[in-house]
Protein backbone atom coordinates (compact mmCIF):
# COMPACT_ATOMS: atom_id res chain seq x y z
CA UNK A 1 0.00 0.00 0.00
CA UNK A 2 1.45 3.38 -0.94
CA UNK A 3 0.32 5.14 2.27
CA UNK A 4 2.75 4.60 5.15
CA UNK A 5 1.63 5.29 8.72
CA UNK A 6 4.40 6.77 10.85
CA UNK A 7 2.36 7.00 14.03
CA UNK A 8 4.82 4.89 16.03
CA UNK A 9 7.58 7.35 15.18
CA UNK A 10 5.52 10.31 16.42
CA UNK A 11 4.56 8.46 19.59
CA UNK A 12 8.23 7.78 20.31
CA UNK A 13 9.25 11.38 19.56
CA UNK A 14 6.56 12.74 21.87
CA UNK A 15 7.14 10.00 24.49
CA UNK A 16 3.45 9.11 24.51
CA UNK A 17 2.18 5.57 24.98
CA UNK A 18 -0.45 4.13 22.68
CA UNK A 19 -2.86 3.58 25.55
CA UNK A 20 -2.56 7.24 26.59
CA UNK A 21 -3.12 8.44 23.01
CA UNK A 22 -6.16 6.18 22.57
CA UNK A 23 -7.71 7.57 25.78
CA UNK A 24 -7.07 11.20 24.85
CA UNK A 25 -8.30 10.75 21.27
CA UNK A 26 -11.35 8.73 22.30
CA UNK A 27 -10.72 5.56 20.29
CA UNK A 28 -10.12 2.01 21.41
CA UNK A 29 -6.60 0.67 21.82
CA UNK A 30 -7.47 -2.00 19.26
CA UNK A 31 -8.43 0.60 16.64
CA UNK A 32 -5.30 2.59 17.41
CA UNK A 33 -3.24 -0.58 16.98
CA UNK A 34 -4.82 -1.21 13.57
CA UNK A 35 -4.00 2.36 12.56
CA UNK A 36 -0.41 2.07 13.82
CA UNK A 37 0.17 -1.06 11.74
CA UNK A 38 -1.45 0.41 8.62
CA UNK A 39 -4.20 -2.22 8.57
CA UNK A 40 -7.01 0.30 8.13
CA UNK A 41 -8.54 1.44 4.86
CA UNK A 42 -9.23 4.95 6.09
CA UNK A 43 -9.22 7.34 9.00
CA UNK A 44 -11.76 10.03 9.81
CA UNK A 45 -10.50 13.59 9.63
CA UNK A 46 -11.90 14.19 13.13
CA UNK A 47 -9.77 11.31 14.48
CA UNK A 48 -6.71 12.52 12.61
CA UNK A 49 -7.32 16.03 13.95
CA UNK A 50 -7.48 14.77 17.55
CA UNK A 51 -4.31 12.69 17.08
CA UNK A 52 -2.47 15.72 15.70
CA UNK A 53 -3.76 17.88 18.55
CA UNK A 54 -2.56 15.44 21.21
CA UNK A 55 0.82 14.84 19.55
CA UNK A 56 1.23 18.48 18.46
CA UNK A 57 2.08 17.49 14.89
CA UNK A 58 0.85 17.81 11.31
CA UNK A 59 -1.02 15.06 9.39
CA UNK A 60 2.06 14.77 7.13
CA UNK A 61 4.11 13.78 10.16
CA UNK A 62 1.87 10.72 10.55
CA UNK A 63 0.93 9.81 6.98
CA UNK A 64 3.36 9.45 4.08
CA UNK A 65 2.82 8.56 0.43
CA UNK A 66 5.29 6.24 -1.24
CA UNK A 67 4.65 5.11 -4.81
CA UNK A 68 5.13 1.48 -5.75
CA UNK A 69 7.96 2.61 -8.03
CA UNK A 70 9.77 4.34 -5.16
CA UNK A 71 9.24 1.28 -2.99
CA UNK A 72 10.93 -0.92 -5.60
CA UNK A 73 13.87 1.51 -5.76
CA UNK A 74 14.21 1.44 -1.97
CA UNK A 75 13.27 5.08 -1.28
DOSEKOL-721058 format. One record per residue (C-alpha): residue number from 0; residue in one letter; chain; x, y, z. Coordinates in pm, 1 decimal, m for minus. Last residue first. Layout:
<sites>
+-----+------+-----+----------+----------+----------+
: seq : type : mol :        x :        y :        z :
+-----+------+-----+----------+----------+----------+
: NUM :    a :   A :        X :        Y :        Z :
...
+-----+------+-----+----------+----------+----------+
</sites>
This chain:
<sites>
+-----+------+-----+----------+----------+----------+
: seq : type : mol :        x :        y :        z :
+-----+------+-----+----------+----------+----------+
:  74 :    x :   A :   1327.3 :    508.1 :   m128.1 :
:  73 :    x :   A :   1421.2 :    144.0 :   m196.9 :
:  72 :    x :   A :   1386.7 :    150.9 :   m575.6 :
:  71 :    x :   A :   1093.1 :    m92.3 :   m559.6 :
:  70 :    x :   A :    923.9 :    128.4 :   m298.5 :
:  69 :    x :   A :    977.0 :    434.4 :   m515.7 :
:  68 :    x :   A :    795.7 :    260.6 :   m803.3 :
:  67 :    x :   A :    513.3 :    147.6 :   m574.6 :
:  66 :    x :   A :    464.8 :    510.7 :   m480.6 :
:  65 :    x :   A :    528.6 :    623.9 :   m123.9 :
:  64 :    x :   A :    281.7 :    855.9 :     43.4 :
:  63 :    x :   A :    335.9 :    945.3 :    408.4 :
:  62 :    x :   A :     92.8 :    980.7 :    697.5 :
:  61 :    x :   A :    187.5 :   1071.6 :   1054.9 :
:  60 :    x :   A :    410.9 :   1377.8 :   1016.5 :
:  59 :    x :   A :    205.8 :   1476.7 :    713.3 :
:  58 :    x :   A :   m101.8 :   1506.2 :    938.7 :
:  57 :    x :   A :     84.8 :   1780.8 :   1131.1 :
:  56 :    x :   A :    208.1 :   1749.5 :   1489.0 :
:  55 :    x :   A :    122.8 :   1848.3 :   1845.9 :
:  54 :    x :   A :     82.0 :   1483.6 :   1954.8 :
:  53 :    x :   A :   m255.7 :   1543.9 :   2121.5 :
:  52 :    x :   A :   m376.5 :   1787.6 :   1854.8 :
:  51 :    x :   A :   m247.5 :   1572.3 :   1570.3 :
:  50 :    x :   A :   m430.8 :   1268.9 :   1708.4 :
:  49 :    x :   A :   m748.2 :   1476.8 :   1754.5 :
:  48 :    x :   A :   m731.7 :   1603.3 :   1394.7 :
:  47 :    x :   A :   m671.1 :   1251.9 :   1260.5 :
:  46 :    x :   A :   m977.5 :   1131.5 :   1447.8 :
:  45 :    x :   A :  m1190.0 :   1418.6 :   1312.7 :
:  44 :    x :   A :  m1050.2 :   1358.7 :    963.2 :
:  43 :    x :   A :  m1175.8 :   1002.8 :    980.9 :
:  42 :    x :   A :   m921.6 :    734.4 :    899.6 :
:  41 :    x :   A :   m923.1 :    494.7 :    608.9 :
:  40 :    x :   A :   m854.2 :    144.1 :    486.5 :
:  39 :    x :   A :   m701.3 :     30.0 :    812.7 :
:  38 :    x :   A :   m420.2 :   m221.8 :    857.0 :
:  37 :    x :   A :   m145.0 :     40.9 :    862.4 :
:  36 :    x :   A :     17.3 :   m105.7 :   1173.6 :
:  35 :    x :   A :    m41.0 :    206.9 :   1382.3 :
:  34 :    x :   A :   m399.8 :    236.2 :   1256.2 :
:  33 :    x :   A :   m482.2 :   m120.8 :   1357.3 :
:  32 :    x :   A :   m324.2 :    m58.1 :   1697.8 :
:  31 :    x :   A :   m529.5 :    258.9 :   1741.0 :
:  30 :    x :   A :   m843.4 :     60.4 :   1663.9 :
:  29 :    x :   A :   m747.4 :   m199.6 :   1925.9 :
:  28 :    x :   A :   m660.5 :     67.3 :   2182.3 :
:  27 :    x :   A :  m1011.6 :    200.5 :   2141.5 :
:  26 :    x :   A :  m1071.5 :    556.5 :   2029.1 :
:  25 :    x :   A :  m1135.4 :    873.5 :   2229.6 :
:  24 :    x :   A :   m830.1 :   1075.2 :   2126.6 :
:  23 :    x :   A :   m706.9 :   1120.2 :   2484.9 :
:  22 :    x :   A :   m771.4 :    756.5 :   2577.8 :
:  21 :    x :   A :   m616.2 :    618.5 :   2257.5 :
:  20 :    x :   A :   m312.4 :    844.0 :   2301.3 :
:  19 :    x :   A :   m255.8 :    723.5 :   2659.0 :
:  18 :    x :   A :   m286.4 :    357.9 :   2555.3 :
:  17 :    x :   A :    m44.9 :    413.1 :   2267.9 :
:  16 :    x :   A :    218.0 :    556.7 :   2498.0 :
:  15 :    x :   A :    345.1 :    910.8 :   2450.8 :
:  14 :    x :   A :    714.2 :   1000.4 :   2448.9 :
:  13 :    x :   A :    656.0 :   1273.9 :   2187.2 :
:  12 :    x :   A :    925.1 :   1138.2 :   1955.6 :
:  11 :    x :   A :    822.9 :    778.2 :   2030.5 :
:  10 :    x :   A :    456.1 :    845.5 :   1959.0 :
:   9 :    x :   A :    552.4 :   1030.5 :   1641.7 :
:   8 :    x :   A :    758.3 :    735.0 :   1518.0 :
:   7 :    x :   A :    482.3 :    489.0 :   1603.3 :
:   6 :    x :   A :    236.1 :    699.7 :   1403.1 :
:   5 :    x :   A :    440.4 :    677.0 :   1085.4 :
:   4 :    x :   A :    162.8 :    528.6 :    871.7 :
:   3 :    x :   A :    274.6 :    460.0 :    515.0 :
:   2 :    x :   A :     32.5 :    513.5 :    227.1 :
:   1 :    x :   A :    145.4 :    337.8 :    m94.2 :
:   0 :    x :   A :      0.0 :      0.0 :      0.0 :
+-----+------+-----+----------+----------+----------+
</sites>
